C-alpha cells in the first residue's frame, strides 16, 4: 500500500536538504506574504463585505491597518497606477459618445 503522503510527482531534496514538502511550504509562505503585502487594499475591501459582528470588526481593523501601513510605505503604488489607468480607460468615449453613459 502506498504511503498517504506519496506524491505523483517526485520532488527531489534540494541542495540545502529541504524536502519537497518543505519547498512547497516555503513557496506558499512567500506567495501568502507577497499577496498580503501588495494586495492589502483587497483584503480590506473583503473585510468590509463581512457580516457585521465583533469578529468581523476585528478582522476589518487588522485589514485596514495593514492597508494603511502598506500604503504609507508606498507598496500600493503599482496597484494605484494600474487602477488609475483602468479608470481612464473606462471613462474613455468615442467622439460620437461624448454624453453617453
C-alpha positions as CSV (number, residue, x, y, z in Angstrom):
1,X,0.0,0.0,0.0
2,X,1.3,3.5,-0.9
3,X,2.3,6.0,1.8
4,X,-0.6,8.5,2.2
5,X,1.9,11.3,1.6
6,X,3.3,9.9,-1.6
7,X,3.2,12.4,-4.5
8,X,2.6,11.5,-8.1
9,X,5.5,13.8,-8.9
10,X,8.9,13.1,-7.4
11,X,10.4,16.2,-6.0
12,X,14.0,15.7,-5.0
13,X,15.6,17.2,-1.9
14,X,17.3,20.5,-2.8
15,X,20.9,21.4,-2.2
16,X,20.2,22.7,1.3
17,X,18.4,19.5,2.3
18,X,14.9,20.9,2.1
19,X,12.4,18.2,1.2
20,X,9.7,18.5,-1.5
21,X,7.1,19.3,1.2
22,X,9.4,21.9,2.7
23,X,9.9,23.5,-0.7
24,X,6.1,23.7,-1.1
25,X,5.7,25.2,2.3
26,X,8.3,27.9,1.6
27,X,6.7,28.7,-1.8
28,X,3.2,29.0,-0.3
29,X,4.5,31.2,2.6
30,X,6.3,33.5,0.1
31,X,3.1,33.7,-2.0
32,X,0.9,34.5,1.0
33,X,3.3,37.1,2.3
34,X,3.6,38.8,-1.1
35,X,-0.1,38.8,-1.7
36,X,-0.8,40.1,1.8
37,X,1.6,43.0,1.5
38,X,1.0,44.0,-2.1
39,X,-2.8,43.3,-2.1
40,X,-3.7,44.6,1.4
41,X,-6.3,47.0,-0.1
42,X,-8.2,44.0,-1.5
43,X,-8.0,42.3,1.9
44,X,-9.5,45.5,3.5
45,X,-12.3,45.6,0.8
46,X,-13.1,42.0,1.5
47,X,-13.3,42.7,5.2
48,X,-15.8,45.4,4.5
49,X,-18.1,42.8,3.0
50,X,-18.2,40.6,6.0
51,X,-21.4,40.4,8.1
52,X,-21.2,42.9,10.9
53,X,-20.2,41.5,14.3
54,X,-17.3,41.6,16.8
55,X,-15.1,39.2,14.9
56,X,-15.6,40.9,11.6
57,X,-14.8,44.3,13.3
58,X,-11.5,42.8,14.5
59,X,-10.7,41.5,11.0
60,X,-11.6,44.8,9.5
61,X,-9.4,46.7,11.9
62,X,-6.5,44.5,11.2
63,X,-7.0,44.6,7.4
64,X,-7.4,48.3,7.3
65,X,-4.4,48.8,9.5
66,X,-2.3,46.7,7.2
67,X,-3.7,48.5,4.1
68,X,-2.8,51.9,5.7
69,X,0.7,50.7,6.6
70,X,1.4,49.3,3.1
71,X,0.1,52.5,1.5
72,X,2.3,54.6,3.8
73,X,5.3,52.6,2.8
74,X,4.4,53.1,-0.9
75,X,3.7,49.4,-1.6
76,X,0.4,50.1,-3.2
77,X,1.8,52.5,-5.9
78,X,1.9,49.9,-8.7
79,X,-1.7,48.9,-8.0
80,X,-2.8,52.5,-7.7
81,X,-1.1,53.4,-11.0
82,X,-2.8,50.4,-12.8
83,X,-6.1,51.3,-11.2
84,X,-5.8,54.9,-12.4
85,X,-5.1,53.7,-16.0
86,X,-8.1,51.4,-15.8
87,X,-10.3,54.2,-14.6
88,X,-9.2,56.3,-17.6
89,X,-9.9,53.5,-20.0
90,X,-13.4,53.1,-18.5
91,X,-14.0,56.8,-18.8
92,X,-12.9,57.0,-22.5
93,X,-15.5,57.6,-25.1
94,X,-15.6,57.6,-28.8
95,X,-16.2,61.0,-30.4
96,X,-19.9,60.3,-31.1
97,X,-20.4,59.1,-27.5
98,X,-19.5,62.4,-25.7
99,X,-22.6,62.5,-23.5
100,X,-23.5,58.8,-23.4
101,X,-23.3,56.8,-20.2
